[in-house]
Amino acid sequence: MKVLIVGSGAREHALAWKLAASPELDELHAAPGNPGIAALGQCHPVRAEDGEGLLSLCRELAIDLVVVGPEAPLVVGLVDTLRRGGVATFGPTRAAARIEGSKSFAKDVLEAAGVPTARRLSVARPPCVVKVDGLAAGKGVFVCRTQDELEAGLRAASELGGDLLLEELLAGEEVSLFAISDGERALALAPAQDFKRVGENDTGPNTGGMGAYSPVPGLGDPETEELLETVHRPVLAELARRDAPFTGLLYAGLMLTEDGPRVLEFNCRFGDPETAAIVPRIEGDLLPLLLGAATGELVGEASFGEDAAVTVVLAGGDYPARSDSGTPIDGVREAEATGALVFHAGTARHGDQLVTNGGRVLAVTATGGEVGAARTRAYDAVSRISFAGMRYRRDIALAAGEGHVRA
């Protein structure tokens, strides 16, 4: 089977790493890819949003399955273009991708499906959450506990443009739960917890994610199945009722409150950095599940080993305000020599030198018998890598590794 992965981040590198091990795989391609993916397959200089260019590439290479990583091409209808061209594609159509592309639409779907979620607010008063309605690369949510934070959040949200959504601020534990769907069936992957704020102790602005770990204590198979039944399946049924059946990866961001789970948001693709922590724990072949979802014939289960995984994101010094470009990166091979996985998020090559090419630059993942051991190994690998201005959180999975989780 010939597979094309669309995207260029750590999520796509993690998926490429897993799919490269599939006995069903004949050729692995990526567009545009990154230097990490280039070590596993062939990269092509076609942008992720270039639907016609990607369709031409699929025809040229006789691609059997396309796996779309980022949200932006999904929201503008890449899957529609490829499927009209006869290419099996893992990801939702433009209509179904509105579940991420519009927070107001997602709210309407949740309410119609009877899924518990944060209440909408008509007036902006702290404490509350201010959300930009459209895509904002993980930076369009502002948690406002004080009046000063609210005023700053409203200003920042307005600068991003588009409509705003106001919600109540929920308290509890935040969890990411992915489900692969063929439009009818839903198959859960292992829950993960990510760390969105740029600074230790969840301080500073929201980012696309500074790290993650899996599994999440207290969320075994029975609890995960209950969440799937409470959240994902009603939403899939509601989308189908609206003639927008969802195929691909439905990602629920959940808050586990004292009153039960509440949906914070939906995403229409694999999360980043959670994918870097979830995929290494999958036992067996992921490719048949992705193909089954893309073709409407999802069968089987995803099984996960007992080991835990911890991912630490290495970002540029000015992230999330600005990206970093052209700064030399050293130590990746030394980090990999420890047994860790180093997924490329925003990198490029200048000759033989690996350099920065984005805000989040690398995602370092290590596994271990429990979260604490995986965490120790991940940070040991991180210590081998360096580039000017490199920043990362030093508290990823710290509480979980000590036997309890974040409140």
C-alpha atoms as a printed R data frame, in Angstrom:
    type eleno elety resid chain resno       x      y       z
1   ATOM     1    CA   MET     A     1   0.000  0.000   0.000
2   ATOM     2    CA   LYS     A     2   1.208  3.501  -0.850
3   ATOM     3    CA   VAL     A     3   0.446  6.122   1.788
4   ATOM     4    CA   LEU     A     4   0.735  9.911   1.626
5   ATOM     5    CA   ILE     A     5   0.842 11.885   4.881
6   ATOM     6    CA   VAL     A     6  -0.168 15.534   4.568
7   ATOM     7    CA   GLY     A     7   1.558 17.951   6.940
8   ATOM     8    CA   SER     A     8   4.970 18.830   8.325
9   ATOM     9    CA   GLY     A     9   4.850 18.697  12.124
10  ATOM    10    CA   ALA     A    10   5.606 16.351  15.003
11  ATOM    11    CA   ARG     A    11   2.136 14.803  14.703
12  ATOM    12    CA   GLU     A    12   2.842 13.825  11.106
13  ATOM    13    CA   HIS     A    13   6.318 12.547  12.001
14  ATOM    14    CA   ALA     A    14   4.840 10.373  14.775
15  ATOM    15    CA   LEU     A    15   2.239  8.955  12.387
16  ATOM    16    CA   ALA     A    16   4.903  8.375   9.733
17  ATOM    17    CA   TRP     A    17   7.076  6.561  12.283
18  ATOM    18    CA   LYS     A    18   4.215  4.239  13.194
19  ATOM    19    CA   LEU     A    19   2.995  3.616   9.645
20  ATOM    20    CA   ALA     A    20   6.546  2.926   8.446
21  ATOM    21    CA   ALA     A    21   6.497 -0.203  10.618
22  ATOM    22    CA   SER     A    22   3.320 -1.581   9.021
23  ATOM    23    CA   PRO     A    23   3.712 -4.831   7.065
24  ATOM    24    CA   GLU     A    24   1.002 -3.501   4.748
25  ATOM    25    CA   LEU     A    25   3.091 -0.481   3.708
26  ATOM    26    CA   ASP     A    26   4.942 -0.469   0.391
27  ATOM    27    CA   GLU     A    27   5.779  3.228   0.053
28  ATOM    28    CA   LEU     A    28   5.564  6.173   2.444
29  ATOM    29    CA   HIS     A    29   5.272  9.714   1.123
30  ATOM    30    CA   ALA     A    30   4.692 13.088   2.772
31  ATOM    31    CA   ALA     A    31   3.734 16.558   1.581
32  ATOM    32    CA   PRO     A    32   5.486 18.718   2.470
33  ATOM    33    CA   GLY     A    33   6.983 16.607   5.286
34  ATOM    34    CA   ASN     A    34  10.056 17.520   7.333
35  ATOM    35    CA   PRO     A    35  13.632 16.261   7.829
36  ATOM    36    CA   GLY     A    36  12.496 13.636  10.336
37  ATOM    37    CA   ILE     A    37   9.901 12.205   7.968
38  ATOM    38    CA   ALA     A    38  12.441 12.303   5.123
39  ATOM    39    CA   ALA     A    39  14.401  9.594   6.953
40  ATOM    40    CA   LEU     A    40  11.342  7.311   6.694
41  ATOM    41    CA   GLY     A    41   9.957  8.066   3.253
42  ATOM    42    CA   GLN     A    42   9.934 10.546   0.394
43  ATOM    43    CA   CYS     A    43   8.911 14.162   0.933
44  ATOM    44    CA   HIS     A    44   7.336 16.317  -1.775
45  ATOM    45    CA   PRO     A    45   7.230 20.141  -1.897
46  ATOM    46    CA   VAL     A    46   3.431 20.464  -2.036
47  ATOM    47    CA   ARG     A    47   1.646 22.618   0.534
48  ATOM    48    CA   ALA     A    48  -0.926 20.981   2.809
49  ATOM    49    CA   GLU     A    49  -3.644 23.415   1.642
50  ATOM    50    CA   ASP     A    50  -2.982 22.827  -2.096
51  ATOM    51    CA   GLY     A    51  -5.826 20.425  -2.853
52  ATOM    52    CA   GLU     A    52  -5.318 20.238  -6.604
53  ATOM    53    CA   GLY     A    53  -1.559 19.887  -6.206
54  ATOM    54    CA   LEU     A    54  -2.020 17.042  -3.736
55  ATOM    55    CA   LEU     A    55  -4.567 15.340  -5.993
56  ATOM    56    CA   SER     A    56  -2.096 15.495  -8.889
57  ATOM    57    CA   LEU     A    57   0.619 14.072  -6.640
58  ATOM    58    CA   CYS     A    58  -1.664 11.211  -5.589
59  ATOM    59    CA   ARG     A    59  -2.357 10.341  -9.209
60  ATOM    60    CA   GLU     A    60   1.313 10.558 -10.135
61  ATOM    61    CA   LEU     A    61   2.343  8.264  -7.266
62  ATOM    62    CA   ALA     A    62  -0.745  5.984  -7.399
63  ATOM    63    CA   ILE     A    63  -1.434  6.683  -3.714
64  ATOM    64    CA   ASP     A    64  -3.805  4.235  -1.975
65  ATOM    65    CA   LEU     A    65  -4.449  6.248   1.187
66  ATOM    66    CA   VAL     A    66  -3.962  9.861   2.239
67  ATOM    67    CA   VAL     A    67  -3.709 10.688   5.947
68  ATOM    68    CA   VAL     A    68  -4.300 14.387   6.647
69  ATOM    69    CA   GLY     A    69  -2.588 15.773   9.744
70  ATOM    70    CA   PRO     A    70  -3.305 19.509  10.178
71  ATOM    71    CA   GLU     A    71  -6.690 21.119  10.736
72  ATOM    72    CA   ALA     A    72  -6.439 23.994   8.239
73  ATOM    73    CA   PRO     A    73  -6.590 21.863   5.046
74  ATOM    74    CA   LEU     A    74  -9.441 19.811   6.538
75  ATOM    75    CA   VAL     A    75 -11.506 22.899   7.318
76  ATOM    76    CA   VAL     A    76 -11.109 24.265   3.765
77  ATOM    77    CA   GLY     A    77 -12.166 20.960   2.166
78  ATOM    78    CA   LEU     A    78  -9.044 19.005   1.209
79  ATOM    79    CA   VAL     A    79 -10.797 15.684   1.852
80  ATOM    80    CA   ASP     A    80 -13.658 16.650  -0.471
81  ATOM    81    CA   THR     A    81 -11.186 17.425  -3.262
82  ATOM    82    CA   LEU     A    82  -9.252 14.180  -2.862
83  ATOM    83    CA   ARG     A    83 -12.333 11.981  -2.552
84  ATOM    84    CA   ARG     A    84 -13.913 13.544  -5.628
85  ATOM    85    CA   GLY     A    85 -10.698 12.535  -7.364
86  ATOM    86    CA   GLY     A    86 -11.139  8.933  -6.213
87  ATOM    87    CA   VAL     A    87  -8.472  8.933  -3.474
88  ATOM    88    CA   ALA     A    88  -9.254  7.231  -0.149
89  ATOM    89    CA   THR     A    89  -8.560  9.843   2.527
90  ATOM    90    CA   PHE     A    90  -8.422  9.686   6.325
91  ATOM    91    CA   GLY     A    91 -10.062 12.864   7.595
92  ATOM    92    CA   PRO     A    92 -13.438 14.614   7.669
93  ATOM    93    CA   THR     A    93 -15.108 16.496   4.854
94  ATOM    94    CA   ARG     A    94 -15.372 20.277   4.986
95  ATOM    95    CA   ALA     A    95 -18.899 20.029   6.403
96  ATOM    96    CA   ALA     A    96 -17.857 17.674   9.212
97  ATOM    97    CA   ALA     A    97 -14.625 19.580   9.933
98  ATOM    98    CA   ARG     A    98 -16.728 22.548  11.065
99  ATOM    99    CA   ILE     A    99 -16.744 20.763  14.432
100 ATOM   100    CA   GLU     A   100 -13.289 22.353  14.822
101 ATOM   101    CA   GLY     A   101 -13.499 25.175  12.307
102 ATOM   102    CA   SER     A   102 -16.343 26.901  14.175
103 ATOM   103    CA   LYS     A   103 -16.687 26.745  17.945
104 ATOM   104    CA   SER     A   104 -20.238 28.099  17.646
105 ATOM   105    CA   PHE     A   105 -21.160 25.263  15.283
106 ATOM   106    CA   ALA     A   106 -19.576 22.757  17.676
107 ATOM   107    CA   LYS     A   107 -21.625 24.234  20.504
108 ATOM   108    CA   ASP     A   108 -24.822 23.854  18.462
109 ATOM   109    CA   VAL     A   109 -23.978 20.206  17.739
110 ATOM   110    CA   LEU     A   110 -23.189 19.449  21.379
111 ATOM   111    CA   GLU     A   111 -26.409 21.007  22.601
112 ATOM   112    CA   ALA     A   112 -28.501 19.233  19.955
113 ATOM   113    CA   ALA     A   113 -26.815 15.914  20.812
114 ATOM   114    CA   GLY     A   114 -27.359 16.391  24.547
115 ATOM   115    CA   VAL     A   115 -23.659 16.213  25.346
116 ATOM   116    CA   PRO     A   116 -22.566 18.003  28.552
117 ATOM   117    CA   THR     A   117 -20.495 21.112  27.843
118 ATOM   118    CA   ALA     A   118 -19.614 24.498  29.305
119 ATOM   119    CA   ARG     A   119 -22.505 26.986  29.408
120 ATOM   120    CA   ARG     A   120 -22.528 29.841  26.942
121 ATOM   121    CA   LEU     A   121 -22.382 33.294  28.498
122 ATOM   122    CA   SER     A   122 -24.077 36.389  27.116
123 ATOM   123    CA   VAL     A   123 -21.985 38.852  29.132
124 ATOM   124    CA   ALA     A   124 -18.214 38.866  29.602
125 ATOM   125    CA   ARG     A   125 -17.564 38.731  33.337
126 ATOM   126    CA   PRO     A   126 -14.719 36.970  35.146
127 ATOM   127    CA   PRO     A   127 -14.248 34.129  35.692
128 ATOM   128    CA   CYS     A   128 -14.938 33.035  32.125
129 ATOM   129    CA   VAL     A   129 -13.296 31.718  28.962
130 ATOM   130    CA   VAL     A   130 -13.013 33.782  25.772
131 ATOM   131    CA   LYS     A   131 -12.711 31.775  22.549
132 ATOM   132    CA   VAL     A   132 -12.081 32.821  18.985
133 ATOM   133    CA   ASP     A   133 -14.724 31.112  16.872
134 ATOM   134    CA   GLY     A   134 -12.413 30.005  14.045
135 ATOM   135    CA   LEU     A   135  -9.000 28.340  13.803
136 ATOM   136    CA   ALA     A   136  -6.186 29.938  15.788
137 ATOM   137    CA   ALA     A   137  -3.461 27.238  15.898
138 ATOM   138    CA   GLY     A   138  -4.226 26.448  19.530
139 ATOM   139    CA   LYS     A   139  -3.802 30.089  20.576
140 ATOM   140    CA   GLY     A   140  -7.408 31.316  20.425
141 ATOM   141    CA   VAL     A   141  -8.564 30.414  23.956
142 ATOM   142    CA   PHE     A   142  -8.140 32.834  26.865
143 ATOM   143    CA   VAL     A   143  -8.837 31.778  30.446
144 ATOM   144    CA   CYS     A   144  -9.873 34.894  32.362
145 ATOM   145    CA   ARG     A   145 -10.075 34.675  36.152
146 ATOM   146    CA   THR     A   146  -9.738 38.418  36.819
147 ATOM   147    CA   GLN     A   147 -10.977 41.594  35.164
148 ATOM   148    CA   ASP     A   148  -7.454 42.414  33.980
149 ATOM   149    CA   GLU     A   149  -7.135 38.962  32.390
150 ATOM   150    CA   LEU     A   150 -10.534 39.402  30.770
151 ATOM   151    CA   GLU     A   151  -9.610 42.763  29.241
152 ATOM   152    CA   ALA     A   152  -6.306 41.348  27.973
153 ATOM   153    CA   GLY     A   153  -8.060 38.241  26.634
154 ATOM   154    CA   LEU     A   154 -10.676 40.251  24.779
155 ATOM   155    CA   ARG     A   155  -7.982 42.423  23.210
156 ATOM   156    CA   ALA     A   156  -5.889 39.430  22.132
157 ATOM   157    CA   ALA     A   157  -8.928 37.572  20.788
158 ATOM   158    CA   SER     A   158 -10.053 40.634  18.814
159 ATOM   159    CA   GLU     A   159  -6.607 40.912  17.240
160 ATOM   160    CA   LEU     A   160  -6.982 37.360  15.921
161 ATOM   161    CA   GLY     A   161 -10.210 38.402  14.196
162 ATOM   162    CA   GLY     A   162 -13.572 36.747  13.786
163 ATOM   163    CA   ASP     A   163 -16.478 36.172  16.140
164 ATOM   164    CA   LEU     A   164 -16.001 35.418  19.832
165 ATOM   165    CA   LEU     A   165 -17.612 32.825  22.080
166 ATOM   166    CA   LEU     A   166 -17.929 33.315  25.853
167 ATOM   167    CA   GLU     A   167 -18.188 30.308  28.178
168 ATOM   168    CA   GLU     A   168 -18.202 29.523  31.863
169 ATOM   169    CA   LEU     A   169 -14.851 28.584  33.362
170 ATOM   170    CA   LEU     A   170 -14.899 24.933  34.407
171 ATOM   171    CA   ALA     A   171 -12.749 23.389  37.121
172 ATOM   172    CA   GLY     A   172 -11.344 19.883  37.099
173 ATOM   173    CA   GLU     A   173  -8.923 17.704  35.233
174 ATOM   174    CA   GLU     A   174  -8.417 18.212  31.503
175 ATOM   175    CA   VAL     A   175  -8.118 15.150  29.262
176 ATOM   176    CA   SER     A   176  -7.809 14.532  25.520
177 ATOM   177    CA   LEU     A   177  -9.682 11.554  24.099
178 ATOM   178    CA   PHE     A   178  -9.256 10.566  20.438
179 ATOM   179    CA   ALA     A   179 -11.680  8.342  18.543
180 ATOM   180    CA   ILE     A   180 -11.210  6.936  15.044
181 ATOM   181    CA   SER     A   181 -14.510  6.896  13.145
182 ATOM   182    CA   ASP     A   182 -15.799  5.720   9.775
183 ATOM   183    CA   GLY     A   183 -18.922  7.860  10.110
184 ATOM   184    CA   GLU     A   184 -20.848  5.334  12.176
185 ATOM   185    CA   ARG     A   185 -18.503  3.348  14.388
186 ATOM   186    CA   ALA     A   186 -16.099  4.902  16.894
187 ATOM   187    CA   LEU     A   187 -12.910  3.362  18.244
188 ATOM   188    CA   ALA     A   188 -11.179  5.043  21.193
189 ATOM   189    CA   LEU     A   189  -7.443  5.519  21.496
190 ATOM   190    CA   ALA     A   190  -5.700  5.830  24.848
191 ATOM   191    CA   PRO     A   191  -6.512  9.047  26.741
192 ATOM   192    CA   ALA     A   192  -3.765 11.612  27.150
193 ATOM   193    CA   GLN     A   193  -3.235 14.832  29.030
194 ATOM   194    CA   ASP     A   194  -1.519 17.791  27.406
195 ATOM   195    CA   PHE     A   195  -0.014 20.997  28.756
196 ATOM   196    CA   LYS     A   196  -1.221 24.045  26.857
197 ATOM   197    CA   ARG     A   197   0.327 26.963  28.743
198 ATOM   198    CA   VAL     A   198   3.842 28.003  27.807
199 ATOM   199    CA   GLY     A   199   5.166 28.217  31.374
200 ATOM   200    CA   GLU     A   200   5.594 25.943  34.369
201 ATOM   201    CA   ASN     A   201   2.615 25.540  36.690
202 ATOM   202    CA   ASP     A   202   0.312 26.337  33.763
203 ATOM   203    CA   THR     A   203   1.312 29.995  33.506
204 ATOM   204    CA   GLY     A   204   1.585 32.275  30.506
205 ATOM   205    CA   PRO     A   205  -0.343 32.244  27.239
206 ATOM   206    CA   ASN     A   206  -1.920 29.195  25.621
207 ATOM   207    CA   THR     A   207   0.122 27.433  22.962
208 ATOM   208    CA   GLY     A   208  -0.402 24.572  20.569
209 ATOM   209    CA   GLY     A   209   0.867 22.333  23.394
210 ATOM   210    CA   MET     A   210   4.135 22.077  25.348
211 ATOM   211    CA   GLY     A   211   3.998 18.391  26.218
212 ATOM   212    CA   ALA     A   212   1.765 15.428  26.970
213 ATOM   213    CA   TYR     A   213   1.635 12.043  28.642
214 ATOM   214    CA   SER     A   214  -0.380  8.839  28.396
215 ATOM   215    CA   PRO     A   215  -2.034  6.914  30.020
216 ATOM   216    CA   VAL     A   216  -4.051  9.155  32.342
217 ATOM   217    CA   PRO     A   217  -4.506  7.724  35.846
218 ATOM   218    CA   GLY     A   218  -8.088  6.759  36.586
219 ATOM   219    CA   LEU     A   219  -9.096  6.418  32.932
220 ATOM   220    CA   GLY     A   220  -8.927  2.718  32.095
221 ATOM   221    CA   ASP     A   221 -10.848  0.894  29.394
222 ATOM   222    CA   PRO     A   222 -14.262  1.017  31.159
223 ATOM   223    CA   GLU     A   223 -14.017  4.769  31.834
224 ATOM   224    CA   THR     A   224 -12.814  5.435  28.290
225 ATOM   225    CA   GLU     A   225 -15.700  3.461  26.809
226 ATOM   226    CA   GLU     A   226 -18.155  5.397  28.975
227 ATOM   227    CA   LEU     A   227 -16.739  8.688  27.696
228 ATOM   228    CA   LEU     A   228 -16.997  7.431  24.125
229 ATOM   229    CA   GLU     A   229 -20.648  6.555  24.700
230 ATOM   230    CA   THR     A   230 -21.405  9.864  26.428
231 ATOM   231    CA   VAL     A   231 -19.508 12.215  24.127
232 ATOM   232    CA   HIS     A   232 -18.285 10.903  20.783
233 ATOM   233    CA   ARG     A   233 -21.113  8.645  19.641
234 ATOM   234    CA   PRO     A   234 -23.914 11.213  20.198
235 ATOM   235    CA   VAL     A   235 -21.880 13.821  18.305
236 ATOM   236    CA   LEU     A   236 -21.212 11.418  15.425
237 ATOM   237    CA   ALA     A   237 -24.939 10.649  15.255
238 ATOM   238    CA   GLU     A   238 -25.825 14.363  15.255
239 ATOM   239    CA   LEU     A   239 -23.330 15.139  12.492
240 ATOM   240    CA   ALA     A   240 -24.734 12.280  10.409
241 ATOM   241    CA   ARG     A   241 -28.244 13.659  10.999
242 ATOM   242    CA   ARG     A   242 -27.010 16.969   9.591
243 ATOM   243    CA   ASP     A   243 -25.751 15.191   6.437
244 ATOM   244    CA   ALA     A   244 -22.153 15.725   7.556
245 ATOM   245    CA   PRO     A   245 -20.999 12.241   8.623
246 ATOM   246    CA   PHE     A   246 -17.607 12.418  10.321
247 ATOM   247    CA   THR     A   247 -14.813 10.136   9.162
248 ATOM   248    CA   GLY     A   248 -11.321 10.394  10.531
249 ATOM   249    CA   LEU     A   249 -10.158 11.333  14.024
250 ATOM   250    CA   LEU     A   250 -12.630 13.038  16.353
251 ATOM   251    CA   TYR     A   251 -10.736 14.574  19.266
252 ATOM   252    CA   ALA     A   252 -12.623 15.671  22.359
253 ATOM   253    CA   GLY     A   253 -10.997 18.041  24.817
254 ATOM   254    CA   LEU     A   254 -12.709 17.214  28.108
255 ATOM   255    CA   MET     A   255 -12.854 18.659  31.600
256 ATOM   256    CA   LEU     A   256 -13.562 16.041  34.245
257 ATOM   257    CA   THR     A   257 -15.534 18.133  36.742
258 ATOM   258    CA   GLU     A   258 -17.140 17.169  40.044
259 ATOM   259    CA   ASP     A   259 -20.428 16.986  38.118
260 ATOM   260    CA   GLY     A   260 -19.054 14.697  35.435
261 ATOM   261    CA   PRO     A   261 -17.270 15.192  32.097
262 ATOM   262    CA   ARG     A   262 -17.823 18.388  30.114
263 ATOM   263    CA   VAL     A   263 -16.645 19.013  26.559
264 ATOM   264    CA   LEU     A   264 -14.324 22.004  26.237
265 ATOM   265    CA   GLU     A   265 -13.760 21.709  22.490
266 ATOM   266    CA   PHE     A   266 -13.655 19.355  19.550
267 ATOM   267    CA   ASN     A   267 -10.859 18.970  17.040
268 ATOM   268    CA   CYS     A   268 -11.174 17.145  13.740
269 ATOM   269    CA   ARG     A   269  -7.710 15.561  13.597
270 ATOM   270    CA   PHE     A   270  -4.956 13.941  15.624
271 ATOM   271    CA   GLY     A   271  -3.852 16.293  18.399
272 ATOM   272    CA   ASP     A   272  -0.352 17.651  18.663
273 ATOM   273    CA   PRO     A   273   1.554 16.928  20.949
274 ATOM   274    CA   GLU     A   274  -0.731 14.154  22.286
275 ATOM   275    CA   THR     A   275  -0.149 12.028  19.181
276 ATOM   276    CA   ALA     A   276   3.559 11.870  20.011
277 ATOM   277    CA   ALA     A   277   2.677 10.298  23.376
278 ATOM   278    CA   ILE     A   278  -0.191  8.055  22.225
279 ATOM   279    CA   VAL     A   279   1.159  6.534  18.999
280 ATOM   280    CA   PRO     A   280   4.301  4.931  20.557
281 ATOM   281    CA   ARG     A   281   2.013  3.049  22.971
282 ATOM   282    CA   ILE     A   282  -0.082  1.439  20.208
283 ATOM   283    CA   GLU     A   283   0.551 -2.270  19.838
284 ATOM   284    CA   GLY     A   284   0.048 -3.733  16.394
285 ATOM   285    CA   ASP     A   285  -0.669 -2.100  13.077
286 ATOM   286    CA   LEU     A   286  -2.323  1.332  12.882
287 ATOM   287    CA   LEU     A   287  -2.599  1.394   9.072
288 ATOM   288    CA   PRO     A   288  -5.641 -0.929   8.712
289 ATOM   289    CA   LEU     A   289  -7.591  1.210  11.188
290 ATOM   290    CA   LEU     A   290  -6.898  4.399   9.253
291 ATOM   291    CA   LEU     A   291  -7.766  2.720   5.952
292 ATOM   292    CA   GLY     A   292 -10.951  1.234   7.432
293 ATOM   293    CA   ALA     A   293 -12.094  4.632   8.644
294 ATOM   294    CA   ALA     A   294 -11.340  6.215   5.270
295 ATOM   295    CA   THR     A   295 -13.284  3.555   3.363
296 ATOM   296    CA   GLY     A   296 -16.237  3.194   5.743
297 ATOM   297    CA   GLU     A   297 -15.204 -0.259   6.933
298 ATOM   298    CA   LEU     A   298 -13.678  0.279  10.362
299 ATOM   299    CA   VAL     A   299 -13.163 -3.030  12.155
300 ATOM   300    CA   GLY     A   300 -10.892 -4.262  14.926
301 ATOM   301    CA   GLU     A   301  -9.540 -2.555  18.007
302 ATOM   302    CA   ALA     A   302  -6.513 -0.523  19.025
303 ATOM   303    CA   SER     A   303  -4.526 -2.157  21.797
304 ATOM   304    CA   PHE     A   304  -2.053 -0.388  24.041
305 ATOM   305    CA   GLY     A   305   0.877 -1.699  26.018
306 ATOM   306    CA   GLU     A   306   1.394 -1.256  29.745
307 ATOM   307    CA   ASP     A   307   4.210  1.255  29.283
308 ATOM   308    CA   ALA     A   308   3.593  4.973  29.746
309 ATOM   309    CA   ALA     A   309   4.873  7.676  27.406
310 ATOM   310    CA   VAL     A   310   5.872 11.288  28.105
311 ATOM   311    CA   THR     A   311   6.455 13.942  25.446
312 ATOM   312    CA   VAL     A   312   8.324 17.213  26.027
313 ATOM   313    CA   VAL     A   313   8.112 19.943  23.383
314 ATOM   314    CA   LEU     A   314  11.178 22.086  22.643
315 ATOM   315    CA   ALA     A   315  10.185 25.516  21.368
316 ATOM   316    CA   GLY     A   316  11.860 28.676  20.163
317 ATOM   317    CA   GLY     A   317  12.678 31.400  22.657
318 ATOM   318    CA   ASP     A   318   9.855 33.725  21.555
319 ATOM   319    CA   TYR     A   319   7.154 31.042  21.177
320 ATOM   320    CA   PRO     A   320   4.155 31.438  21.034
321 ATOM   321    CA   ALA     A   321   4.522 35.095  19.972
322 ATOM   322    CA   ARG     A   322   6.953 34.351  17.139
323 ATOM   323    CA   SER     A   323   8.499 31.427  15.306
324 ATOM   324    CA   ASP     A   324  12.202 30.689  15.096
325 ATOM   325    CA   SER     A   325  14.028 30.152  11.811
326 ATOM   326    CA   GLY     A   326  17.536 29.175  10.820
327 ATOM   327    CA   THR     A   327  18.973 28.524  14.296
328 ATOM   328    CA   PRO     A   328  21.319 25.481  14.315
329 ATOM   329    CA   ILE     A   329  20.121 22.465  16.335
330 ATOM   330    CA   ASP     A   330  22.569 20.061  17.960
331 ATOM   331    CA   GLY     A   331  22.248 16.806  19.879
332 ATOM   332    CA   VAL     A   332  19.321 15.058  18.193
333 ATOM   333    CA   ARG     A   333  21.341 11.912  17.482
334 ATOM   334    CA   GLU     A   334  22.628 11.876  21.051
335 ATOM   335    CA   ALA     A   335  19.042 12.138  22.330
336 ATOM   336    CA   GLU     A   336  17.907  9.297  20.076
337 ATOM   337    CA   ALA     A   337  20.841  7.192  21.292
338 ATOM   338    CA   THR     A   338  19.206  7.145  24.752
339 ATOM   339    CA   GLY     A   339  16.258  5.268  23.243
340 ATOM   340    CA   ALA     A   340  13.985  8.302  23.039
341 ATOM   341    CA   LEU     A   341  12.014  9.258  19.963
342 ATOM   342    CA   VAL     A   342  12.664 12.752  18.604
343 ATOM   343    CA   PHE     A   343   9.808 13.917  16.394
344 ATOM   344    CA   HIS     A   344  10.481 16.931  14.192
345 ATOM   345    CA   ALA     A   345   7.896 19.714  14.587
346 ATOM   346    CA   GLY     A   346   9.469 22.806  13.022
347 ATOM   347    CA   THR     A   347  12.819 21.949  11.472
348 ATOM   348    CA   ALA     A   348  14.631 22.293   8.159
349 ATOM   349    CA   ARG     A   349  18.036 21.431   6.740
350 ATOM   350    CA   HIS     A   350  20.639 23.910   5.564
351 ATOM   351    CA   GLY     A   351  23.123 21.591   3.931
352 ATOM   352    CA   ASP     A   352  24.052 19.040   6.590
353 ATOM   353    CA   GLN     A   353  22.915 21.243   9.463
354 ATOM   354    CA   LEU     A   354  19.510 20.784  11.107
355 ATOM   355    CA   VAL     A   355  17.971 24.188  11.903
356 ATOM   356    CA   THR     A   356  14.814 25.588  13.444
357 ATOM   357    CA   ASN     A   357  11.831 26.341  11.219
358 ATOM   358    CA   GLY     A   358   8.846 27.049  13.447
359 ATOM   359    CA   GLY     A   359   7.582 27.880  16.916
360 ATOM   360    CA   ARG     A   360   7.525 24.346  18.297
361 ATOM   361    CA   VAL     A   361  10.716 22.766  17.017
362 ATOM   362    CA   LEU     A   362  10.989 19.198  18.371
363 ATOM   363    CA   ALA     A   363   8.868 16.801  20.432
364 ATOM   364    CA   VAL     A   364  10.894 14.367  22.530
365 ATOM   365    CA   THR     A   365   9.091 11.187  23.644
366 ATOM   366    CA   ALA     A   366  10.272  8.431  25.956
367 ATOM   367    CA   THR     A   367   8.496  5.389  27.370
368 ATOM   368    CA   GLY     A   368   8.793  3.591  30.676
369 ATOM   369    CA   GLY     A   369   7.041  1.152  32.961
370 ATOM   370    CA   GLU     A   370   5.169  4.039  34.558
371 ATOM   371    CA   VAL     A   371   4.847  7.789  34.014
372 ATOM   372    CA   GLY     A   372   7.684  8.706  36.368
373 ATOM   373    CA   ALA     A   373  10.181  6.471  34.584
374 ATOM   374    CA   ALA     A   374   9.084  7.708  31.143
375 ATOM   375    CA   ARG     A   375   9.396 11.281  32.362
376 ATOM   376    CA   THR     A   376  12.948 10.747  33.640
377 ATOM   377    CA   ARG     A   377  13.997  9.260  30.312
378 ATOM   378    CA   ALA     A   378  12.323 12.022  28.300
379 ATOM   379    CA   TYR     A   379  14.110 14.789  30.189
380 ATOM   380    CA   ASP     A   380  17.402 12.916  29.978
381 ATOM   381    CA   ALA     A   381  17.023 12.928  26.193
382 ATOM   382    CA   VAL     A   382  15.999 16.603  26.218
383 ATOM   383    CA   SER     A   383  19.235 17.459  28.047
384 ATOM   384    CA   ARG     A   384  21.245 16.234  25.039
385 ATOM   385    CA   ILE     A   385  19.598 18.703  22.618
386 ATOM   386    CA   SER     A   386  20.447 22.382  22.298
387 ATOM   387    CA   PHE     A   387  19.760 25.403  20.138
388 ATOM   388    CA   ALA     A   388  19.980 29.107  20.905
389 ATOM   389    CA   GLY     A   389  16.900 30.304  22.787
390 ATOM   390    CA   MET     A   390  15.510 26.789  23.330
391 ATOM   391    CA   ARG     A   391  12.697 26.737  25.874
392 ATOM   392    CA   TYR     A   392  10.646 23.918  27.354
393 ATOM   393    CA   ARG     A   393   8.552 23.206  30.400
394 ATOM   394    CA   ARG     A   394  10.254 21.273  33.168
395 ATOM   395    CA   ASP     A   395   7.040 20.089  34.817
396 ATOM   396    CA   ILE     A   396   5.494 17.945  32.063
397 ATOM   397    CA   ALA     A   397   3.790 14.944  33.750
398 ATOM   398    CA   LEU     A   398   5.432 15.863  37.044
399 ATOM   399    CA   ALA     A   399   2.321 15.379  39.176
400 ATOM   400    CA   ALA     A   400   1.305 12.179  37.365
401 ATOM   401    CA   GLY     A   401   4.809 10.819  37.807
402 ATOM   402    CA   GLU     A   402   4.486 11.411  41.546
403 ATOM   403    CA   GLY     A   403   1.299  9.388  41.688
404 ATOM   404    CA   HIS     A   404  -1.378 12.059  41.276
405 ATOM   405    CA   VAL     A   405  -2.657 14.256  38.468
406 ATOM   406    CA   ARG     A   406  -3.121 17.955  37.943
407 ATOM   407    CA   ALA     A   407  -6.139 19.683  39.424
